[in-house]
Amino acid sequence: MDYFMEFHWWYILIGVFLFFIIFGEGKGGIVVKKLTANIEVLDPRFESCEPEADYSIFKEGKPHHIEIEVDRLSIPVGDELVFEINGKLLANVKVERDKEAEFEHWSDEGVDFPVIKEGDELVIRYQNTDVLKGTFH
């Protein structure tokens, strides 16, 4: 027990770590509203994939956050998926080596994306064909 009562250099590291956890100010903060899209598969080639789409609204003055991710894709690496919100282009996203396509941004990062509302429709297209579709709720 005496060992822990003495001063050790690693106490400083623990103190700094705890300070940043308690007082650190990151993006976002308290989520005021979170919208999630229930995504359905329209193309059998995408049956095994795991799509997710979330939009988080934080308290006034904080940036909004959007994340659309499709994991376990069966299409070739480098191919593009087109993400559309309400029929308007959101992004062209390439399939990465880990077989996923992801669009994740904060509204203050200089990437334009619309403010998502309940009932907005997300469509993911591959080679000009709708393959995944969902509605935010």
C-alpha positions as CSV (number, residue, x, y, z in Angstrom):
1,M,0.0,0.0,0.0
2,D,2.9,2.4,0.7
3,Y,3.9,2.0,-3.0
4,F,0.7,3.8,-4.1
5,M,1.1,6.6,-1.5
6,E,4.5,7.6,-2.9
7,F,4.7,10.0,-5.9
8,H,5.4,8.2,-9.3
9,W,5.8,9.8,-12.7
10,W,3.0,7.9,-14.2
11,Y,0.5,9.6,-11.9
12,I,1.0,12.7,-14.1
13,L,-0.1,10.7,-17.2
14,I,-3.2,9.4,-15.4
15,G,-4.0,13.0,-14.2
16,V,-3.7,14.4,-17.7
17,F,-5.8,11.6,-19.2
18,L,-8.6,12.2,-16.6
19,F,-8.4,16.0,-17.2
20,F,-9.1,15.6,-20.9
21,I,-11.9,13.1,-20.3
22,I,-13.7,15.4,-17.8
23,F,-13.0,18.8,-19.4
24,G,-12.1,18.1,-23.0
25,E,-14.3,19.8,-25.5
26,G,-14.9,17.8,-28.6
27,K,-17.2,18.2,-31.5
28,G,-20.9,17.6,-30.9
29,G,-21.6,17.2,-27.2
30,I,-25.1,16.3,-26.1
31,V,-27.3,14.8,-28.9
32,V,-30.6,16.7,-29.1
33,K,-32.1,14.5,-31.8
34,K,-30.8,11.4,-33.6
35,L,-32.3,10.2,-36.9
36,T,-31.6,6.7,-38.2
37,A,-32.6,5.3,-41.6
38,N,-34.2,1.9,-41.8
39,I,-32.5,0.6,-44.9
40,E,-33.9,-2.1,-47.1
41,V,-32.0,-4.1,-49.7
42,L,-33.3,-3.7,-53.3
43,D,-30.7,-5.7,-55.1
44,P,-29.8,-9.3,-54.2
45,R,-26.1,-8.6,-54.7
46,F,-26.3,-6.5,-51.6
47,E,-28.1,-9.1,-49.3
48,S,-25.0,-9.8,-47.2
49,C,-24.0,-6.2,-46.6
50,E,-24.6,-4.2,-43.4
51,P,-25.9,-0.7,-44.2
52,E,-26.2,2.0,-41.5
53,A,-27.2,5.6,-41.7
54,D,-27.3,8.1,-38.8
55,Y,-27.8,11.8,-38.5
56,S,-27.1,13.5,-35.2
57,I,-28.3,17.0,-34.2
58,F,-26.5,18.6,-31.3
59,K,-27.5,21.6,-29.2
60,E,-27.6,25.0,-30.8
61,G,-24.3,26.3,-32.1
62,K,-22.7,22.8,-32.5
63,P,-22.1,21.1,-35.8
64,H,-24.4,18.3,-37.1
65,H,-22.9,14.9,-37.9
66,I,-23.9,12.5,-40.6
67,E,-22.6,8.9,-41.0
68,I,-23.6,6.5,-43.8
69,E,-21.7,3.3,-43.9
70,V,-22.1,0.1,-45.9
71,D,-20.0,-2.8,-44.6
72,R,-19.4,-6.3,-46.1
73,L,-19.9,-5.3,-49.7
74,S,-19.6,-8.0,-52.4
75,I,-18.6,-5.6,-55.2
76,P,-15.0,-4.9,-56.3
77,V,-12.7,-2.6,-54.4
78,G,-12.6,0.8,-56.2
79,D,-16.1,0.7,-57.5
80,E,-18.3,3.6,-56.6
81,L,-21.6,3.8,-54.8
82,V,-23.7,6.9,-55.2
83,F,-25.4,8.3,-52.0
84,E,-28.5,10.4,-52.6
85,I,-30.8,12.2,-50.2
86,N,-34.3,13.0,-51.5
87,G,-33.1,12.4,-55.1
88,K,-30.1,14.9,-54.8
89,L,-26.5,13.7,-55.0
90,L,-24.8,13.6,-51.6
91,A,-21.6,11.8,-52.5
92,N,-19.8,9.3,-54.7
93,V,-18.1,6.9,-52.4
94,K,-15.5,4.4,-53.5
95,V,-15.4,0.9,-52.0
96,E,-12.3,0.6,-49.8
97,R,-10.0,-2.4,-49.3
98,D,-11.9,-3.5,-46.2
99,K,-15.0,-3.9,-48.4
100,E,-16.8,-0.9,-47.0
101,A,-18.1,2.5,-48.3
102,E,-18.4,5.3,-45.8
103,F,-19.5,8.9,-45.8
104,E,-18.9,10.6,-42.4
105,H,-18.7,14.3,-41.9
106,W,-19.4,17.1,-39.5
107,S,-21.3,20.2,-40.8
108,D,-18.4,22.5,-40.0
109,E,-15.8,20.6,-42.1
110,G,-16.5,22.4,-45.3
111,V,-18.4,19.4,-46.9
112,D,-21.9,20.3,-48.0
113,F,-24.7,18.1,-46.9
114,P,-28.3,18.9,-46.3
115,V,-30.0,19.1,-42.9
116,I,-31.8,15.8,-42.5
117,K,-35.3,15.7,-41.3
118,E,-37.7,12.9,-40.5
119,G,-39.0,11.3,-43.6
120,D,-36.0,12.2,-45.8
121,E,-35.1,9.4,-48.1
122,L,-31.7,7.9,-48.6
123,V,-31.0,6.0,-51.8
124,I,-27.7,4.2,-52.5
125,R,-27.1,3.5,-56.2
126,Y,-24.6,1.2,-57.9
127,Q,-24.0,1.3,-61.7
128,N,-27.1,3.5,-62.1
129,T,-29.4,1.0,-60.2
130,D,-31.0,1.6,-56.8
131,V,-29.6,-1.1,-54.5
132,L,-30.4,0.2,-51.0
133,K,-33.1,2.5,-49.8
134,G,-34.1,3.9,-46.4
135,T,-36.1,6.6,-44.7
136,F,-34.8,8.6,-41.8
137,H,-37.0,8.4,-38.7
